[in-house]
């Protein structure tokens, strides 16, 4: 079986119990029996490929394939999922790394650097609403266990203890950086760009800078029957105009802007809405472009509200800087892609990934794999075996190029 076919088959097998906590539909959350089952099976595969295997203090499974030199190439992604997930988000990257090491081991090929395959237990934050715990612990940016609870009221520390992990040991998960060459994360694109370009794989330039805003609009609630249109201060109509303006700003700037949540008060059919709050999610390749988009939206919002007698308040809920993939590694990946007969194509990632957290530790690189219609976080997530095989061949070529340096 090819590396690609094997990786796809393994992801598919992990869609069901015991690798899913749900009887129907894939759900593999952090520190659950399904997570344990995945770790156990992965450990067996890693050991069979001659890797030394350990579980770090954050529950990240690490398999090490020794090289002839002292440096280490890290490869990995996450094996946790959202609820009713697809088979490939995260998991495929780990299976690809494993498959490449198996191919090296089968040939007895040792590279001038060691390879460590990392299977992070938490990226999605689907159990504790705090994402990337595994990669943050590895990067040394998560000093202690946060006091957070799952839906059943179990604390993260309790869940860790129940899994055989010692929460006080979390700082020990921080990876020493002196011997690390690079972190490579293969991942499905989760977007439709590669499909539109008719390409199996793409080289990621970086992960988008993101801002989340909370917008509050205060108008005047009033009787829907007796208040004439020109005397209204309708907060929801103002929000609607602002949303369309955001769409236009994003289209013009070539960025993405989304209003995903909105609440209107009092929220009944016969009252002019007096108060509205809505979310704004803005993402762009760089902080400067994102901030320019945010400023423009702020100005337009004030203009709309001024005209409509509405008071607007904008609050920044979260602001994440862009993460840039290593330029030299991008070039090397492009060479590897070209040797596999694919035109090198660069694209930014709109979604957050473990690589973002690992960037605090070492240079990072990402290889995207085309997925059907860009569908993700959905059981309909689909990849073609041929594309996954291309990704595997790109990775093997990348190792050799790296070895030649
Ligand atoms: Zn993912």
Boltz pocket constraint, residues with backbone or C-beta under 6 A from the ligand:
constraints:
  - pocket:
      binder: B
      contacts: [[A, 78], [A, 89], [A, 90], [A, 123], [A, 187], [A, 352], [A, 353]]
      max_distance: 6.0
